[in-house]
Amino acid sequence: MKTLIKTLAILMIFLTVNISAQESDYSKYPGFVNFGDLSSMQDGEEVTEILIEEKLLRMVSKFTDDDEELSGLIGGLKLIKVNTFEVTPSNSAQLIARANSIDKDLMNKKWDRIVKTKSKGEVANVYLKTAGDDEFVGLTVVTVDEHGDAAFVNIVGSINMDALGKLGKKFDIPGLDDIKKDKD
C-alpha cells in the first residue's frame, strides 16, 4: 500500500510539472546535448518522449529517501530527456546521418565516447561528459536500428556511475545494468 501511495504521488507530481511550460535553460550545463528537431523524423506510429526536469527530479528524490543511493543519484540530476521512435524506410537515412552528426559534434566538444557500434543500418553510441578526473556531468546515448527503433537519450547533472548501474540492474534497463565506475 505504501508503494502504491508513493507511485500515485510521483505520477501526480509528474503530470503537474509536465503541464507547466519548460522554465529552465539546460543548454548552459556541460552535460546537455541538443539533438535538434527530431519531430520531422517521427513518422512511425510508435513515439515516446520523456522530459523530466530538475524540479521533478528533486521531488522524486525526496520520495526515495529509503534508498539513499537512488535518492542521491536522482537528486544530483538536472534533466532526463528521452526520445524514442520507430525507424521506417523514409526516415532511416536521415536518422543515421543525424546520429553521425551528433557523434562528430560530441567528439569535437571533448565528450568521451565509451561505446561505439556501427554496422550496415545500425549505429549505437554512448558518451560521457566529465568535469575533472572523476565527476560525470552528462550521459548521452544515441541508437538507430533501421529494422527497429531510434533512441536519443541525454542525462544532465552529477551522475554517480555506481548508482546508475545499480538502478539499471534494479529495473532491468539494458545498457545501464553493467555500468560501474572502476577506480583500479
C-alpha positions in Angstrom: 0.0 0.0 0.0 2.9 2.3 0.9 4.4 1.7 -2.6 1.1 2.4 -4.3 0.8 5.7 -2.5 4.3 6.7 -3.4 3.7 5.7 -7.0 0.5 7.7 -7.2 2.1 10.8 -5.6 5.0 10.6 -8.1 2.6 10.3 -11.0 0.6 13.3 -9.8 3.7 15.4 -9.4 4.9 14.2 -12.9 1.7 15.2 -14.5 1.6 18.6 -12.7 5.1 19.5 -13.7 4.7 18.4 -17.3 1.6 20.6 -17.7 3.6 23.7 -16.9 5.9 25.0 -19.5 9.7 24.4 -19.5 11.3 27.1 -17.5 15.0 26.4 -17.3 17.7 26.7 -19.9 19.6 23.5 -19.6 21.9 24.3 -22.5 24.2 26.1 -20.1 25.1 22.8 -18.4 28.1 21.0 -19.8 26.3 17.6 -20.0 23.4 19.0 -22.2 23.2 17.8 -25.8 20.9 19.4 -28.4 19.7 16.7 -30.7 17.9 19.2 -32.9 14.3 18.9 -34.1 13.6 15.2 -34.2 9.8 15.6 -34.8 10.2 15.6 -38.6 11.7 12.1 -38.4 9.0 10.7 -36.2 6.8 9.3 -39.0 6.1 5.9 -37.5 3.3 5.1 -35.1 5.4 4.4 -32.0 6.8 7.6 -30.4 7.9 8.1 -26.8 9.1 11.4 -25.4 10.2 11.8 -21.8 11.3 15.1 -20.3 11.9 15.1 -16.6 13.3 18.4 -15.3 15.2 19.3 -12.2 12.2 20.4 -10.1 10.5 17.0 -10.6 13.8 15.1 -10.1 14.2 16.8 -6.7 10.7 15.9 -5.7 11.1 12.3 -6.7 14.4 12.1 -4.8 12.5 13.0 -1.7 10.2 10.0 -2.2 13.2 7.7 -2.5 14.7 8.6 0.9 14.5 4.9 1.9 17.1 4.1 -0.8 19.9 6.7 -0.1 22.0 5.8 -3.1 19.0 6.1 -5.5 17.9 9.3 -3.8 21.4 10.8 -4.3 21.5 9.7 -7.9 18.2 11.3 -8.8 18.8 14.4 -6.6 22.0 15.3 -8.5 20.4 15.3 -11.9 19.2 18.4 -13.7 17.4 16.8 -16.7 16.5 13.5 -18.2 15.4 13.7 -21.9 14.4 10.6 -23.9 13.1 10.4 -27.5 12.4 7.0 -29.0 10.5 6.3 -32.2 10.1 3.8 -34.9 12.6 3.7 -37.8 10.9 3.5 -41.2 12.3 3.3 -44.7 11.5 7.0 -45.1 13.4 8.2 -42.0 16.3 5.7 -41.8 18.9 7.5 -43.8 18.1 10.8 -42.0 18.4 9.2 -38.6 21.8 7.6 -39.4 23.0 11.0 -40.7 21.8 12.7 -37.5 23.5 10.1 -35.3 26.7 10.6 -37.2 26.4 14.4 -36.9 25.8 14.2 -33.2 28.8 11.9 -32.9 31.1 14.4 -34.7 29.7 17.3 -32.6 30.2 15.5 -29.2 33.7 14.4 -30.2 34.6 18.0 -31.1 33.2 19.1 -27.7 35.5 16.6 -25.9 32.9 14.1 -24.8 34.2 10.6 -24.1 32.7 8.0 -26.4 32.7 4.8 -24.3 30.7 2.6 -26.7 30.7 2.7 -30.5 28.8 0.2 -32.6 28.4 0.7 -36.3 27.2 -1.8 -38.9 25.0 -1.6 -42.0 21.8 0.2 -40.9 22.8 0.4 -37.2 24.5 2.9 -35.0 24.8 2.7 -31.2 27.0 5.2 -29.3 27.3 6.0 -25.6 29.1 9.2 -24.4 30.2 10.6 -21.1 31.0 14.2 -20.3 33.4 14.6 -17.4 34.3 17.6 -15.3 37.6 16.9 -13.6 39.0 13.4 -13.1 36.1 11.6 -11.6 33.0 13.7 -11.9 30.5 12.8 -14.6 28.1 15.6 -15.6 26.5 14.1 -18.7 25.5 10.8 -20.3 24.2 10.5 -23.8 23.0 7.5 -25.7 22.2 7.6 -29.5 21.0 4.4 -31.2 19.5 3.8 -34.6 18.5 0.4 -36.0 16.9 0.6 -39.4 14.9 -2.6 -38.6 13.7 -1.3 -35.2 13.8 1.9 -33.2 15.8 5.0 -32.7 16.6 6.4 -29.3 18.2 9.7 -28.3 18.8 10.0 -24.5 20.5 12.8 -22.6 21.0 12.8 -18.8 22.4 16.1 -17.4 23.8 16.7 -13.9 26.0 15.0 -11.4 26.0 11.3 -12.3 27.1 8.6 -9.9 28.0 5.7 -12.2 27.8 3.0 -9.5 24.3 4.1 -8.5 23.3 4.3 -12.2 24.5 0.8 -12.7 22.5 -0.4 -9.7 19.4 1.5 -10.9 19.8 -0.3 -14.3 20.0 -3.7 -12.6 17.1 -3.0 -10.3 14.8 -2.0 -13.1 16.4 -4.2 -15.8 17.4 -1.3 -18.0 19.6 -2.6 -20.9 22.9 -0.8 -21.2 22.8 0.6 -17.7 22.8 -2.7 -15.8 26.5 -3.3 -16.1 27.8 0.3 -15.8 30.1 0.9 -12.9 32.9 3.2 -12.1 36.3 1.4 -11.8 38.9 3.0 -9.7 41.6 0.3 -10.0 
